[in-house]
Amino acid sequence: MAKARIEIKEQDNPLHVLSVEKAFKVLTAFHQAHPKMTLTQLAASTGMDKSSTQRFTHTLTALGYLWKDPETKQFELALKTLELGYHYVISSSLIQLAMPYLLHLSQVTEETVNMTFLDGTDVVFVARFMSRHVLNLDTFVGSRMPAYCSASGIAILSKLPRKDALNILEKSDRRPVTPTTVYKKDDLLKKLTVSANRGYATAFEEFYHGDLSISSPVLNHAGTPVAAVNVSVSRARYSPEEAEAKFASQVVACALSVRPR
């Protein structure tokens, strides 16, 4: 008789420190829609009781990661939280290796240049050089975008083993973000094949209106995609065909120049 498979939750792992998890719940509760919150609002947002929330906010405030307004009693993230991202960026050998090439691409194109990493079903911006023609003022280092409807995401997925790419697509919340979003699985698989063959991917107004993005994957010595480089330009200044003709080869050259060990 076959035994039923028992799945152990991470919280049941004796190595899992629940207090650390709760502390990060508090820190990640703040976002653009809720940059400041009271103790009651934080408790509701994190799902913790008010007493626990009070202990965590007190500790995080004492450590310098939160700031509490003495008048409104509202909490907000303190500047010290930026240190977490800063330490990640300066300790990443891949980001440091890519920086000179990204800067060069930014200078020769005079357009917005980004580097992204794949994280789950999203791509995360880890480096960004904005141009005077910048389109999206709400995109920063640390911002996320669904991989399936971004040029960077398609570029990375195109070089993954097909079963791994398919798994990510199936887990994604695929929907038409804009009228031109490619989101159906069969269409995305065709797009992956085309992108793999030519060495770059495109996303024309698939996430942001007016944004034309061209991206190429950064491969390690084993041919595994570890990042993507992309250039974004305005639809008001270029047609998709013009953007692809002008920038595709430059993006590919930049990605090929970044050779992680």
C-alpha positions in Angstrom: 0.0 0.0 0.0 1.5 3.3 -1.0 2.1 5.8 1.7 0.6 9.2 1.4 3.1 11.9 0.7 3.4 14.3 3.6 4.4 17.9 2.8 6.1 19.8 5.5 5.5 23.5 5.7 8.5 25.7 6.0 7.1 27.0 9.3 7.4 23.5 10.7 11.1 23.3 9.9 13.1 23.5 13.2 15.5 25.9 11.4 12.8 28.3 10.5 12.9 31.4 12.8 9.3 32.7 12.9 10.3 36.0 14.5 12.5 36.8 11.5 9.7 36.1 9.1 7.3 38.4 11.1 9.9 41.2 11.1 10.1 41.1 7.3 6.3 41.0 7.1 6.3 44.3 8.9 9.0 45.8 6.6 7.4 44.6 3.4 3.9 45.8 4.4 4.8 49.3 3.3 4.3 50.1 -0.4 3.3 52.9 -2.7 -0.3 52.8 -1.7 0.5 52.6 2.0 3.8 54.4 2.7 2.7 55.2 6.2 0.6 53.1 8.6 -0.6 53.1 12.2 0.0 50.2 14.5 -3.6 49.0 13.9 -3.2 49.2 10.1 0.1 47.3 10.3 -1.5 44.6 12.4 -4.3 44.2 9.8 -1.9 44.3 6.9 0.5 41.6 8.3 -2.2 39.4 9.9 -0.5 39.6 13.3 -2.2 40.6 16.5 -1.6 44.2 17.8 0.6 43.1 20.7 3.0 41.3 18.4 3.0 44.1 15.9 3.9 46.5 18.6 6.9 44.5 19.7 8.2 44.2 16.1 7.7 47.9 15.3 9.4 48.9 18.5 12.4 46.7 17.7 12.6 47.8 14.1 12.3 51.4 15.1 15.1 51.0 17.7 17.3 49.4 15.0 16.7 52.3 12.6 14.6 50.4 10.0 11.4 52.2 10.8 10.5 55.7 11.8 7.5 56.7 13.9 6.0 60.1 13.7 5.6 61.3 17.3 2.4 63.3 16.4 0.5 61.0 14.1 1.9 57.8 15.5 2.3 56.5 12.0 5.2 54.3 11.0 7.2 54.5 7.8 10.3 52.9 6.4 13.5 54.6 7.4 16.5 55.3 5.2 18.4 52.4 6.8 16.3 50.0 4.8 18.1 51.2 1.7 21.3 49.5 3.1 19.8 46.1 2.4 19.5 46.8 -1.4 22.9 48.7 -1.4 24.7 45.7 0.1 23.1 43.4 -2.5 24.1 45.6 -5.4 27.8 46.1 -4.3 28.2 42.4 -3.4 26.9 41.1 -6.7 29.8 40.3 -8.9 27.6 40.1 -12.0 26.1 43.6 -11.5 29.6 45.0 -10.9 30.9 43.2 -14.0 28.1 44.5 -16.2 28.2 48.1 -15.0 30.8 49.4 -17.5 29.1 47.8 -20.4 25.6 49.1 -19.4 27.1 52.6 -19.0 28.6 52.3 -22.5 25.3 51.2 -24.0 23.6 54.1 -22.2 26.0 56.6 -23.6 26.0 55.3 -27.2 22.2 54.9 -27.5 21.2 57.9 -25.2 18.3 55.7 -24.2 17.2 54.0 -21.0 19.2 50.9 -20.3 18.4 48.2 -17.7 19.7 45.0 -16.4 17.2 42.5 -14.8 17.4 39.2 -13.0 14.7 36.5 -13.1 13.0 35.8 -9.7 10.2 33.4 -9.8 7.7 34.6 -12.4 9.0 38.1 -12.4 12.1 40.0 -13.6 13.6 42.4 -11.1 15.5 45.6 -12.1 19.0 45.4 -10.6 20.6 48.3 -12.6 19.1 51.2 -14.4 20.5 54.1 -16.5 17.8 56.5 -17.4 17.9 58.8 -20.4 16.4 62.3 -20.9 13.7 60.5 -22.8 12.7 58.4 -19.8 9.2 57.0 -20.0 8.4 55.3 -16.8 9.2 57.3 -13.7 7.7 54.6 -11.4 10.4 52.1 -12.4 13.4 51.9 -10.1 16.1 49.4 -9.1 14.1 46.8 -7.2 11.0 47.1 -9.3 9.3 44.0 -10.6 7.6 43.2 -13.9 6.0 39.9 -15.0 8.5 37.9 -17.1 5.9 36.8 -19.7 5.1 40.4 -20.9 8.6 41.9 -20.7 11.3 41.8 -23.2 13.8 40.9 -20.5 11.7 38.1 -19.2 11.2 36.6 -22.6 14.9 36.9 -23.4 15.8 34.9 -20.3 13.0 32.4 -20.7 14.0 31.8 -24.3 17.4 30.4 -23.2 16.1 28.2 -20.4 15.3 24.5 -21.0 11.8 24.6 -22.5 10.2 22.6 -19.6 11.6 25.2 -17.1 10.3 28.1 -19.2 6.9 26.4 -19.6 6.7 25.9 -15.9 7.3 29.6 -15.2 4.7 30.6 -17.8 2.1 28.2 -16.3 2.7 29.7 -12.8 2.4 33.2 -14.1 -0.8 35.3 -13.8 -1.0 35.7 -17.6 -3.5 38.4 -18.7 -3.7 41.2 -21.3 -2.1 44.1 -19.4 -2.4 46.2 -22.5 -4.2 45.6 -25.9 -0.9 44.3 -27.3 0.2 42.0 -24.5 1.1 38.5 -25.7 -0.3 36.3 -22.9 -1.6 33.1 -24.4 0.7 30.1 -23.8 1.0 28.9 -27.4 1.8 32.5 -28.6 4.4 32.9 -25.9 6.0 29.6 -26.8 6.3 30.8 -30.4 7.8 34.0 -29.1 10.4 32.1 -27.1 11.5 30.1 -30.1 11.9 33.3 -32.3 13.8 35.0 -29.5 16.1 32.1 -28.9 16.9 31.9 -32.6 17.8 35.6 -33.0 19.4 36.2 -29.6 17.0 39.0 -28.4 13.4 39.5 -27.5 11.0 42.4 -28.0 8.0 43.7 -26.0 6.2 46.5 -27.8 3.7 48.2 -25.4 3.0 45.0 -23.6 3.3 46.3 -20.1 3.6 50.1 -20.4 1.8 52.1 -23.1 4.2 53.8 -25.4 7.2 51.6 -24.3 9.3 49.7 -26.9 11.7 47.4 -25.2 14.4 45.2 -26.8 16.4 42.8 -24.6 19.1 40.1 -24.9 20.0 37.4 -22.3 23.3 37.4 -20.4 24.6 33.8 -20.5 27.2 32.2 -18.2 30.0 29.9 -19.3 27.5 27.0 -19.4 25.1 28.8 -21.6 22.5 29.4 -18.8 20.8 32.7 -18.7 21.6 34.7 -15.6 20.3 38.1 -16.5 19.1 40.3 -19.3 20.1 43.6 -20.8 17.5 45.8 -22.4 17.0 49.2 -24.0 13.6 51.0 -23.7 12.6 53.7 -26.1 9.4 55.8 -26.7 6.8 54.8 -29.2 6.4 58.5 -29.8 9.9 58.7 -31.2 10.3 55.3 -32.9 8.1 52.7 -34.6 8.7 49.2 -33.4 10.5 48.3 -36.7 12.8 51.4 -36.3 13.6 50.6 -32.7 14.4 47.0 -33.5 16.6 47.8 -36.4 18.5 50.5 -34.6 19.0 49.0 -31.1 18.8 45.1 -31.4 22.4 44.6 -32.4 23.7 47.0 -29.8 21.8 45.3 -27.0 23.0 41.8 -28.2 26.6 43.1 -28.2 26.3 44.4 -24.7 24.9 41.2 -23.4 27.6 39.2 -25.1 30.3 41.4 -23.5 29.1 40.5 -20.0 30.8 37.2 -19.5 30.2 35.9 -15.9 32.5 33.2 -14.7 
